Amino acid sequence: MAGLDRLATGIISATAEAQAGDAMAKSLDLYAEQKLAALDARALRRRLSDTAREGVWIVRGDRRLLSFSCNDYLGLSVHPRLKAAAKDAIDRYGVGAGASRLVTGNHPLYAVLERRLANLKHTDEACVFGSGYLANTGIVPSLVGRRDAIFADALCHACLWAGTQLSGASLHVFHHNDVGHLEELLEQHRSSCDRALILTDGVFSMDGDLAPLPALAQLAGKYDAWLMSDDAHGLGVLGDGAGSAAAMGTAPDLQMGTLSKALGSYGGYLCASRPVVELLRTRARTLIYSTGLPPAQIAAALAALDIIQEEPERVAAPHAKALIFTRMLGLPPAQSPIVPLVLGTEEAAIAGSAILEDAGFAVVAIRPPTVPSGTARLRIAFSALHNDDDVLRLADTVRLKVLRGAMPMTMEETSRLSA
Ligand SMILES: Cc1ncc(COP(=O)(O)O)c(C=O)c1O
């Protein structure tokens, strides 16, 4: 073939490739657009809003709203002592860890934080991960695999489901907080798997209720299963700051949580026995293959633990405020700083959120798939930074403008829909 012909053939095939690439890009765009349109049609599309936080206030566009949608239960993310600790760590150590913990990212502050967490939870050891999500997706597949089974509460957090999927273990879901149902499932399936892991939240993130940890621990013992609780929303606010298990006088084998909610920082952790923590340090892929935390976040978490130890009244405040709110509305007493108002449809939840926004409150609507279909809700989270007047004003607005004489769905009704 003459050189010119070869050149022409090359150009033609490059053009054909580019066209095929274009067509593929178009099919990708088309796919995304169709998915978005379907989500829009069902009021399920999520959108990011620029949100600047000033403690318990948020600024969105030209509006300043009093937020009941932050997990900064103790207001520590804006506390001067955490800021000072983080700034000092930045000045000394820089802003990034530079590598994963197993390479050169294991700053000495990790050991200090892990010891403090282990002491708080009365375990041998603790292991800090990059986030709560990374903790759960690392812990679960490190402990169970294809020949094993997971028994999970229906309302477990999304990252426990993600860890479950990664593990390849068979999954048995028990009705929310239904110990009888869990026992039935253990009775049926325990003998056909090697190891069994029971998964639950300590405080359920979208419902605010507590898992029956002592009863779950008892079943775990009876059926030779391990119990893991995710106490992301219990640490710092229940059990004098030690979390939901401490509040109930029990200690699951695996106590996971996050540094990003009441502690106001970032990162996740597992508190457990020495061999379990050692195993995770060498096996958990989300620890091994992910960069260590910035030292500033570790320093801030340590400052938060100091404050939790020194200020019991701050620790007690978020739950106390939630109790004032539930009492004012005649709802079942809050079990934690989280109170759900389950309104049912996505549209009802969005409308409720808009009404509250008009009144100056930020209470974000939570919709499926974060919560089961038919249980869209307003999730109200109380903080030590709210004053009692804020709580009373919110309760009045909810009663007069959102509920207007109706009652939100009860936990029983909600659980039936998630069963
Ligand atoms: C129950 C629960 N577990 C785990 C996580 C994940 O924690 P993190 O935000 O640290 O990734 C969250 C946070 O949304 C949560 O609510």
PDBQT file of the ligand as one rigid body, heavy atoms in Angstrom, charges set to zero:
ROOT
HETATM    1  C1  LIG A 501     -24.603   4.566  61.605  1.00  0.00    +0.000 C 
HETATM    2  C2  LIG A 501     -23.491   5.118  60.786  1.00  0.00    +0.000 A 
HETATM    3  N1  LIG A 501     -22.424   4.355  60.554  1.00  0.00    +0.000 NA
HETATM    4  C3  LIG A 501     -21.377   4.785  59.841  1.00  0.00    +0.000 A 
HETATM    5  C4  LIG A 501     -21.391   6.043  59.272  1.00  0.00    +0.000 A 
HETATM    6  C5  LIG A 501     -20.228   6.461  58.433  1.00  0.00    +0.000 C 
HETATM    7  O1  LIG A 501     -19.350   7.236  59.195  1.00  0.00    +0.000 OA
HETATM    8  P1  LIG A 501     -18.409   8.295  58.475  1.00  0.00    +0.000 P 
HETATM    9  O2  LIG A 501     -19.248   9.491  58.216  1.00  0.00    +0.000 OA
HETATM   10  O3  LIG A 501     -17.315   8.530  59.469  1.00  0.00    +0.000 OA
HETATM   11  O4  LIG A 501     -17.925   7.665  57.220  1.00  0.00    +0.000 OA
HETATM   12  C6  LIG A 501     -22.472   6.877  59.483  1.00  0.00    +0.000 A 
HETATM   13  C7  LIG A 501     -22.451   8.237  58.920  1.00  0.00    +0.000 C 
HETATM   14  O5  LIG A 501     -23.198   8.651  58.134  1.00  0.00    +0.000 OA
HETATM   15  C8  LIG A 501     -23.560   6.408  60.240  1.00  0.00    +0.000 A 
HETATM   16  O6  LIG A 501     -24.644   7.157  60.424  1.00  0.00    +0.000 OA
ENDROOT
TORSDOF 0
